[in-house]
Amino acid sequence: MLLFESESYQALKNGLDAAWMKQKVHSNNIANSETPGYKTKSVDFKKVLSKAEEGQTAKWGYKAVVSTDDSTSSRQDGNNVNVDSEELELWQSYAQYSALSQRISGKLSNLRYVIDNTAK
C-alpha cells in the first residue's frame, strides 16, 4: 500500500481540506460584515456514499456543502454577520488546520527517519 493512498493519510488530507475551506468561508464572512444584505455562509459536511473507481468498493465519505443563512437578519440593512462568532470559528478552524499539519509532518518525519536509518 502506498503512503499517500493509506486511509490515515487520506483522512488527514481531507481534514486539512475541510479546515481550509472553513477558514476561507469565515474569512469571507468577516470581510463582508459591513456589506448591506450579505448573509452569513457556513460549511457543513454531509455523509455520502461513494465508490472507488478501481475496486467499486462502497465507502462512506463526507462532502462539503456551503450553505447560506437566509433566515435571520441582525441589522436593518439585512446583514446577519456576527463578527465575534465568525472570528471564533476562524480561530477554531485555524487551530484544527495547524494540528492536522503537525500530524502529517510527524508522519513524514517518521518515514524519513526510517528511510535514513535503513539505507546505512
C-alpha positions in Angstrom: 0.0 0.0 0.0 1.3 3.4 -0.9 1.8 6.0 1.8 -0.4 8.6 0.1 -3.2 6.2 -0.5 -3.5 5.0 3.1 -6.7 5.6 4.9 -5.0 7.6 7.7 -3.2 9.9 5.2 -6.4 10.4 3.3 -8.3 11.2 6.5 -5.6 13.8 7.4 -5.7 15.3 3.9 -9.5 15.5 3.9 -9.4 17.2 7.3 -6.9 19.8 6.1 -9.1 20.5 3.1 -12.1 20.9 5.3 -10.3 23.2 7.7 -9.0 25.3 4.8 -12.5 25.6 3.3 -13.9 26.7 6.7 -11.2 29.3 7.0 -12.0 30.7 3.6 -15.7 30.9 4.3 -15.4 32.5 7.7 -12.8 35.0 6.4 -15.2 35.9 3.6 -18.0 36.4 6.2 -15.8 38.7 8.3 -14.7 40.6 5.1 -18.4 41.2 4.3 -19.5 42.2 7.8 -20.3 45.7 6.6 -21.8 44.7 3.2 -25.6 45.5 3.1 -27.7 42.5 2.5 -24.9 40.0 2.9 -25.9 36.7 4.5 -23.6 34.5 6.6 -22.3 31.4 4.9 -21.3 28.2 6.7 -19.7 24.9 5.8 -21.5 21.7 6.5 -20.3 18.2 5.9 -22.8 15.6 4.8 -22.1 11.9 4.8 -22.2 10.5 1.3 -21.7 7.1 -0.2 -19.0 7.0 -2.8 -17.5 4.1 -4.8 -13.8 3.7 -5.6 -13.1 3.8 -9.3 -11.0 0.6 -9.4 -12.5 -1.7 -6.9 -16.1 -0.4 -6.8 -15.9 -0.8 -3.1 -18.5 1.3 -1.3 -17.1 3.8 1.2 -18.6 6.4 3.4 -17.1 9.8 2.9 -18.0 13.4 3.6 -18.9 16.1 1.1 -18.6 19.8 2.0 -21.6 21.9 1.4 -21.6 25.7 1.7 -24.9 27.0 2.8 -26.3 30.5 3.4 -28.3 31.5 6.4 -31.2 33.5 4.8 -33.5 33.1 7.8 -32.0 35.7 10.1 -31.2 39.4 9.8 -29.5 41.1 12.7 -29.3 44.5 11.2 -31.6 46.8 9.4 -29.5 46.6 6.2 -30.2 42.8 6.0 -26.7 41.8 7.0 -26.5 38.9 9.6 -22.8 38.5 10.2 -21.8 38.3 13.9 -18.1 39.2 13.7 -17.3 37.7 17.2 -18.7 34.3 16.4 -17.0 34.3 12.9 -13.7 35.2 14.5 -14.1 32.3 17.0 -15.0 29.9 14.2 -12.0 31.1 12.1 -9.7 30.6 15.1 -11.0 27.1 15.7 -10.5 26.1 12.0 -7.0 27.6 12.1 -6.2 25.5 15.3 -7.6 22.4 13.6 -5.6 23.0 10.5 -2.4 23.6 12.5 -2.9 20.3 14.4 -3.5 18.3 11.3 -0.5 19.9 9.6 1.7 18.9 12.6 0.3 15.3 12.4 1.1 15.0 8.7 4.6 16.5 9.3 5.2 13.9 12.1 4.2 11.0 9.8 6.5 12.2 7.1 9.3 12.8 9.7 8.9 9.2 10.9 9.1 8.0 7.3 12.3 10.0 6.7 13.8 8.6 9.8 13.1 5.0 8.7 14.5 5.7 5.2 17.6 7.4 6.5 18.4 4.6 9.0 17.7 1.6 6.8 19.9 2.9 3.9 23.1 2.7 6.0 
